[in-house]
């Protein structure tokens, strides 16, 4: 029974990653399939939602196979922060957001890098 539930969790994580990637790379196509309004703003935000889906599907898979699931969570959270920084930066370049949104992008970039720095130092301390 326990293995069956684990397989379902793995399957759901893989589907979540796949559907998230589709939203990132083909947001307008997915929006049109589900009957939503398609414009630059809706496509941009739908792609951001897709990023979260893909990252958290990856987090679930990584945690299932990791000997250190807490580090897996921090790694994937750092990827989310870096992805958010990129998404907001692209939004500014494309005119979805004003220049002032770059403050959010810079904060997320700093956060993601700080999380990675933390992980690197956690690994060093755990070796000893």
N, C-alpha and C positions, 0 to 999 in steps of 0.2 A: 504494500500500500504506500509506504513512504517513498519508494522509488518512483511509483506512478505519479505522485504529487510533484516530485522533483522534476520529472520529465515534462509535466504540464507547465511548471514554472519556467523551465528552459525554453519550451516552445513559445510561451507568451513573450518572453524576453526577446527572442529572435524575431518574432512578428513585430514587436514594438520597435526594434531597431530598423527593420526593413521599412515599416510604414513611416517612421520618422525620417529616414533617408529619402523616401519618395517625396515627403513634404518639403524637405530641404531643397532638393534638386529639381522637382517638378511641381512647385506649389500651385501654379495656375491650373495645371492639368487636374490635380487632385481636387482643387476647389470646384472646378467645372463638373467633375464626376458627382460630387456630393450636392450640387445645385446651389452653391454659394456664389455671391457676387465676386467677380474677379476684377481687381484693379491693382495698381502698384502697391498700395498700402496693405490691402488684404493679403496679397501674395507674400509681401515681406514679413508680415506678422505670422502668417501660417508657416513660413519657413522657420521662423524662430521657434514656434511651437514644435515643429519637427525636430529641431536641434535638441530640445529638451527630451523629446521622446527617445531619440536615438541614444542620447547620453545615458538616460536612466535605464534603458534596456541593457546597455553595455555595463552599467553599474551592477545590475542584477546578475548578469552572467559572470562578471569578474568576481563578485562576492561569493557566488556559488562555488567557484573553482579556486579561490584564493585562500592561502593559509593565514592571511592577515586581512580580513574583510574591512577593518577600520581604515587601513591604508588605501584599500580599493575605493572606499567612499570618498576619501579626500582627493585621490587622484582624479576621479570622475567629476567631483565638484570643481576642481581646478580647470578641467576641460570645459565645463559649463561656463565658468567665468571668462575663460579665453574666447569661447565661442560667442558669448554675449557681447564681449568687447568688439569682436569682429562684426557681428550683426549690427550693432548700433553704429559702428564706423561706416559700414556699407550704407546704412539708412541715412546717415548724414550726407554721404557722397551722392546718393540718389535723390536727395531732397525730401525724403520721408520725414526726417527730423531736422530741426534747426541745428546750427553749429553748437549751441549750448548743450546739446546731448552728448557732445564729446567728453564732457565731465563724467558722465556715466560710463562711457567707454574706457576712459583712463582709469577710473576706479576699478572696473571689472578686470582690466588688464593687470593692474597692480595686485588685485586680490588673487587672480589665477597664478601669477608668478610667485607670490608669497606662499601660496599653498604648496606649489612645487618645491620651493626652497625648504619649507617645513618638512615635506616628505623626504627630501634628500638628507636632511639632518637627522630625522627619525631613524632612517636606515643605518646611518653611521653609528648612532648610539646603540642600536639594537645588536650590532655585530659584537660589541664588547661585553 
